[in-house]
Amino acid sequence: MFSGMTLETIRLAVKNIHLHKLRSFLTTLGIIFGVGAVICMLSITEGASQAELALIRLLGTQNIILRSVKPQGSEESSAARSRMLEYGLTRKDLELISGTIPEVQRVAALREVAFEVVHGAKRFPATVVGADPVFFDVIHVDLTSGTHLQAIHQERRAKVCVIGADVASVLFAFEDPIGRTISVDSVGSGVIPYEVIGVMAPVLTAGTPAKGLASRDLNSDVFIPLSTADARSSVETIRRGSGTFEASRIEFSDFYVEVSSLDHVLSVAKMLEQALNFRHTQPDYAIQVPLERLRIAESEKRRRRITLGCIAGISLLVGGIGIMNIMLAGVTERTREIGVRRALGARRRHITVQFLMEAVVLTTVGGVIGVVAGCLGAWGITQYVGWPTVIQLWTVGISFGLAVAVGVFFGIYPAASAARLDPIEALRHE
């Protein structure tokens, strides 16, 4: 419980601050901006990091992702543009990975077969992908409705599909997609209807244009059984754009390799690279290791947090210097008041506590306002850029605690200077 003397000291401190409202407000601005900057910067960084880390974890920390990529310079000559480009992952690669590399638990193969889907009068530039049903078990993507591709669909070469969230929102804006039909126009097979059996939940994306799982935006993908893609679609794919034409032959666009244990992910990735280097004469594939990316991202997150915390802490230091400056000016202005109090029996510790309390009250009020401003600022910015809002209690606690500590630290010297004044000299001060 506060003693009567302490309560009286706080009352005097608040009264004196109230007498100089504008000066007190300007003095606390440094603390407000400092605390707000600490909370806002750290929260924004945490939100951005969580979005990035969630995206990497979605890839699966026990997964290794192989992707077919066009070799550099493959379309430079006119001869190359006039023929079918052949590159990327092959069925022999799949057999090699599945049968010879230890610690590989399962491999989910994908193949892109078309790049536009139609429902009624609506068209959407979706990537239609033939997928092994285990793909959905490997990446752990949730559905908002319906079901994933099943082994029975693979066995029967069923004409069914699972669509991404963006595909559903555009083609089926005002109706339930489940049970509806979309049409896919692929090379060599014409227009084929597929029944929608599932809709994927929205997946975090990053980059421009939006990229999600391993440079694949799942929100704009349509997945059909891989056996159906093999039976009804050619391995040749054609992309047409404004003034562009690209024909390519790719057996598989992606392999998602699930490793039996986290401890073997990096070693298996090296074995995969050596095996594919031996089989491929050109750099027509890329390897992504989410576990490695996750560790790098977490390390960068720690570095960013320390750096931004130090930068924002400088604002608190500047705010503390401003408080000390105003408090010293206040000591000079109130020298006669100090002399009167000393003459009436006040001791040095009473004077010290009074001025120190004023500094603490200023920083406490500034800290509270700064906490509110920082939280609102973090929420507004993260909502604007589409990141999760992450305001951690330890960030608020440390920021507010630092504000009070700054008040104590920078208020000690002015308070001690006031207490050291000679009472007689103070009374003579004009």
Residue pairs with C-beta under 8 A, 6 or more apart in sequence:
2 10
5 350
6 353
9 350
9 353
9 354
9 357
10 357
10 361
12 354
12 357
13 354
13 357
13 358
13 360
13 361
14 361
16 330
16 358
17 24
17 358
17 361
17 362
18 24
23 326
24 362
27 322
27 323
27 326
27 362
28 319
28 323
28 362
28 363
28 365
28 366
28 369
29 319
29 322
29 366
30 315
30 316
30 318
30 319
30 320
30 321
30 322
30 323
30 366
31 316
31 319
31 320
31 323
31 362
31 363
31 366
31 367
31 370
31 403
31 406
31 407
32 319
32 366
32 369
32 370
32 373
33 315
33 319
33 370
34 312
34 313
34 315
34 316
34 317
34 318
34 319
34 370
34 402
34 403
34 406
35 316
35 366
35 367
35 369
35 370
35 371
35 373
35 374
35 399
35 400
35 402
35 403
36 370
36 371
36 373
36 374
36 377
37 312
37 315
37 374
38 309
38 312
38 313
38 315
38 316
38 374
38 395
38 398
38 399
38 402
39 370
39 371
39 374
39 375
39 377
39 378
39 391
39 395
39 396
39 399
40 373
40 374
40 377
40 378
40 381
41 308
41 309
41 311
41 312
42 305
42 308
42 309
42 312
42 392
42 395
43 374
43 375
43 378
43 382
43 389
43 390
43 391
43 392
43 395
44 378
44 381
44 382
44 387
45 301
45 304
45 305
45 308
46 305
46 390
46 392
46 395
47 378
47 382
47 387
47 388
47 389
47 390
48 387
49 297
49 301
49 304
50 387
50 388
50 390
51 204
51 206
51 387
51 388
52 206
52 297
53 294
53 297
53 298
53 301
54 204
55 204
55 205
55 206
55 212
55 213
56 290
56 293
56 294
56 297
57 290
57 294
58 139
58 140
58 141
58 203
58 204
58 212
58 213
59 65
59 139
59 213
59 214
59 288
59 290
59 293
60 138
60 139
60 140
60 256
60 258
60 290
61 262
61 265
61 290
61 291
61 294
62 105
62 258
62 259
62 260
62 261
62 262
62 265
62 291
63 138
63 139
63 256
63 257
63 258
63 259
63 290
64 256
64 257
64 259
64 265
64 268
64 269
64 272
64 287
64 288
64 289
64 290
65 214
65 254
65 255
65 256
65 257
65 287
65 288
65 289
65 290
66 89
66 93
66 97
66 254
66 255
66 257
66 272
66 276
66 285
66 286
66 287
66 288
67 89
67 214
67 215
67 253
67 254
67 255
67 285
67 286
67 288
68 87
68 88
68 89
68 250
68 252
68 253
68 254
68 284
68 285
69 87
69 88
69 283
69 284
69 285
69 286
70 85
70 87
70 248
70 284
71 87
71 282
71 283
71 284
72 283
74 80
74 85
74 87
75 81
75 85
75 246
81 245
83 247
84 236
84 247
84 248
84 249
85 246
85 247
85 248
85 249
86 248
86 249
86 250
87 248
87 249
87 250
87 282
87 284
88 250
88 251
88 252
88 253
88 284
88 285
89 250
89 251
89 252
89 253
89 254
89 255
89 285
90 251
90 252
91 251
91 252
92 279
93 252
93 255
93 276
93 279
94 107
94 109
94 252
94 255
96 275
96 279
97 104
97 107
97 255
97 257
97 272
97 275
98 104
98 107
100 275
101 268
101 271
101 272
101 275
102 268
103 259
103 260
103 261
103 264
103 267
103 268
104 257
104 258
104 259
104 260
104 268
105 258
105 259
105 260
106 134
106 138
106 258
107 132
107 255
107 256
107 257
107 258
108 131
108 132
108 134
108 135
108 138
108 255
108 256
108 258
109 131
109 132
109 226
109 252
109 254
109 255
109 256
110 129
110 130
110 131
110 132
110 135
110 226
110 252
110 253
110 254
110 255
110 256
111 129
111 130
111 226
111 229
111 230
111 235
111 250
111 251
111 252
111 253
112 127
112 128
112 129
112 130
112 237
112 250
112 253
113 128
113 129
113 130
113 184
113 186
113 224
113 229
113 233
113 234
113 237
114 127
114 128
114 184
114 185
114 186
114 187
114 233
114 237
115 125
115 126
115 127
115 128
115 237
115 239
116 123
116 124
116 125
116 126
116 184
116 185
117 123
117 124
117 126
117 128
117 167
117 171
117 182
117 183
117 184
117 222
118 124
118 182
118 183
118 184
118 185
118 191
119 171
119 172
119 180
119 181
119 182
119 183
122 170
122 171
124 166
124 167
124 170
124 171
124 220
125 220
126 163
126 164
126 166
126 167
126 220
126 221
126 222
127 216
127 220
127 221
127 222
128 161
128 184
128 186
128 221
128 222
128 224
129 221
129 222
129 223
129 224
129 229
129 253
130 223
130 224
130 225
130 226
130 227
130 228
130 229
130 230
130 233
131 149
131 223
131 224
131 225
131 226
132 154
132 226
133 148
133 149
133 150
133 151
133 153
133 154
133 225
135 149
135 223
135 256
136 148
136 149
136 162
138 256
138 258
139 213
139 256
141 200
141 201
141 203
141 218
142 200
142 201
143 162
143 198
143 199
143 200
143 201
144 165
144 199
144 200
144 201
145 176
145 177
145 178
145 198
145 199
146 162
146 177
146 178
146 196
146 197
146 198
146 199
147 197
147 198
148 162
148 198
149 160
149 162
149 197
149 198
149 223
149 224
149 225
152 158
153 160
153 197
153 225
153 228
154 225
154 226
154 227
155 227
157 225
157 227
157 228
157 231
157 232
158 225
158 228
159 192
159 193
159 194
159 195
159 224
159 228
159 232
160 194
160 195
160 196
160 197
160 224
160 225
160 228
161 182
161 194
161 195
161 196
161 197
161 222
161 223
161 224
162 196
162 197
162 198
162 199
162 200
162 222
162 223
163 171
163 177
163 182
163 196
163 198
163 199
163 200
163 221
163 222
163 223
164 199
164 200
164 203
164 217
164 218
164 219
164 220
164 221
164 222
165 199
165 200
165 201
165 202
165 203
165 219
166 217
166 219
166 220
167 219
167 220
167 221
167 222
168 177
168 199
171 177
171 182
172 180
172 196
177 196
177 199
178 196
178 197
178 198
178 199
179 195
179 196
180 195
180 196
181 193
181 194
181 195
181 196
182 193
182 194
182 196
182 222
183 191
183 192
183 193
183 194
184 191
184 192
184 193
184 194
184 222
184 224
185 191
185 192
186 192
186 232
186 233
186 234
186 237
187 233
187 234
187 236
187 237
187 238
188 233
188 234
188 236
189 232
189 233
189 234
192 232
194 222
194 224
200 218
200 219
202 219
203 212
203 213
203 217
203 218
203 219
204 212
205 211
205 212
205 217
205 219
206 212
209 217
210 217
210 219
211 217
212 218
212 219
214 254
214 288
216 254
235 249
235 250
235 251
236 247
236 248
236 249
237 247
237 248
237 249
237 250
238 245
238 246
238 247
238 248
239 245
239 246
240 246
257 268
257 272
259 265
259 268
262 291
265 289
265 291
265 292
266 289
266 291
266 292
269 287
269 289
269 292
272 287
273 287
276 285
276 287
313 402
316 402
316 403
316 406
317 406
319 363
319 366
319 406
320 363
320 406
320 407
320 409
320 410
321 410
323 359
323 362
323 363
323 406
323 407
323 410
323 411
324 359
324 410
324 411
324 413
324 414
327 355
327 358
327 359
327 410
327 411
327 414
327 415
328 413
328 414
328 417
330 355
330 358
330 414
331 338
331 355
331 414
331 417
331 418
331 421
334 418
335 421
335 426
335 429
336 426
336 427
336 429
336 430
338 351
338 418
338 421
338 423
338 426
339 421
339 423
339 424
339 425
339 426
339 427
339 428
339 429
340 427
341 350
341 351
342 351
342 421
342 423
342 426
343 423
343 427
348 419
348 420
349 419
351 415
351 418
351 419
351 421
352 415
352 416
352 418
352 419
353 415
354 415
354 418
355 411
355 414
355 415
355 418
355 419
356 408
356 411
356 412
356 415
358 411
359 407
359 408
359 410
359 411
359 414
359 415
360 404
360 407
360 408
360 411
361 407
362 407
363 403
363 404
363 406
363 407
364 403
364 404
364 407
366 403
367 399
367 400
367 403
367 404
368 400
370 399
370 400
370 403
371 396
371 399
371 400
374 396
374 399
375 391
375 396
378 389
378 391
379 389
379 391
382 388
382 389
382 390
383 389
